[in-house]
Amino acid sequence: MSDVSTRETQDEAAAVKEALKNERYELLQRLEDSLETPMLGLAFVWLALYAFAVLAYVTATLATFFVGRDAEDTEAELGGAKQLAALREEVIALRDEIRRTTAADTVVVKRDSVEEMTES
């Protein structure tokens, strides 16, 4: 009698295993069918954009940290300081040249006006 009950228990366990196997297969089939929908493509696009935004945020945070650290250092050279100094020198030179040119034009105009007065 014990052999019969053991065999029935084994048959029931095998039937339950087969039912679970079939249920898993059906569930996986439904999942696979739903993965082919356009909404899934939209979800992946959204996920990619979100990942890009997070990466940009992290990059900006790191850049802010390094820029802030450099700004606090009084001995550190500012970005473009050499170019800024060269531009200042060029502006000073241009101002001097404009002053000289304007002064020379003023002298020429005065000389011409004096010559006109002496001729008349």
PyMOL commands that set and color helices and strands:
alter all, ss='L'
color gray80, all
select helices_A, chain A and resi 2-34+38-72+81-119
alter helices_A, ss='H'
color red, helices_A
deselect
rebuild
show_as cartoon
